[in-house]
Amino acid sequence: MVARNSFDTGSAEYTRQEAVNVANAVLRGDLGIIEGARLLSSLAHRLVPDWTDDADFVVLCALDSETDHLPVGAQRKRWDPTALVERDALVQRIETDAKQDVEAACRNILQRFGAA
């Protein structure tokens, strides 16, 4: 058994709070569906023992993987404006299709990690 130290506890709390903040931002509409899924996906391995066995993170990680070629968030600044126009329609369609599932995952994350 590995002993935990205070850094581990603080780091775990920070990760939970970050997940809560991102989930809230997605639900408020302050963060896009794809960008929020990417951020939550990046936290999965620190929040759950096996994201592939967690219904919420399967949704988020799958969307992240399926859309990793699309520009969202800060990445958009590095893209050619003409290429962005082409991709924006695809981003919009995917976000519309995934919105219900991602928002449900975000609500579950708030329930699971919102109260430490």
N, C-alpha and C positions, 0 to 999 in steps of 0.2 A: 504494500500500500504506500502511495506517495503522500507525504505530508503536505498540507496546504499552508501557504503563508498569507500574510495580509495583502500582499500584492495580488494573489490569485483571487481573493474575495473582492477586492476593489475592481479588478479587471473584469470579473464576471458581472458585477453590478453595472459597470460602465457599459458593457456589451448589452445587457438587458435594457438599460435606459436608452441606448442608441436604437435598438430595435423598436422600442416603444415610440421614440421620437419619429422615426421613419414611418412606422405604421400610421401614426396620427397624421403626419404630413400627407400621406397618400389619401387617407380618408377625408381630409379637409380639401383635397384637390391642389395642395401646394406643391406636390411632387407628382410627376407623371407615373403611370402604372408601370411602365417598363423600368424607368429609373429607380423607382421604389423597390421593385422586385429584385433588381440587380444589387442594390444596397443590402436588402434583407438576405439575399442569397449569400452575400459575402460574409455575413455574420452567422450563418447556419451552423457551421462546424464548431462554433464556440457556444452555441445556445442549446443544441440538442445532441444526444449521443450519435445518432445516425440520421442525417437529413433524408436519406433515401427511404427511410421507414417512418417519416413524419409527413402526414398529409399536407400540412400547410407549407412546409419547405419544399416538398416535391413540386407543388404548383409554382412557387417562386423561382426555384432553381431551374425548372424546365423552361419557364418564360425567359429567364436570363440566358440560358443556353441557346434557345431558339432565336433570340434577337441580338446576340452579341455583335452582329455586323451592322446594326443600326445606330445612328447617332442620336443620343439623348443627353440632356444635361450639359455639362461643361464640354463634352466631346464635340458638340455642335460648332463651337468656335473654330475648330480646326478643319472643318469641312468646307468644300466649295459650295457657294450659295445655290448654284444650279443643281448640284447633286442633292443638296438638302431638300429642294422642292420635290424631287422624285421620291426621296425616302420618306418625307413627311406624310404622304398619303398612306404609305404602308404602315408607318408607325401609328397613325390614327386608327386605321382598320384593326390592327393587332390589339391596340389598347382598348378599343371598344369591345372586341371579342373577349378579352381577358379580364375586363374590369370587374365583373361580378365575382369571379373566382379569386382574384387578387384582393379585392376588398374583404371578402369573407376570410381569407388567410390573415389579413391585417387585423380584423376584429378578433380573431382567435389569438393572435400574438399579443394583443392588448390584454386579453383575459388571462393568458398564460404568464406573461412577463411584466404586466403593468404594476402589480403589487408584489414587492419583494418581501 
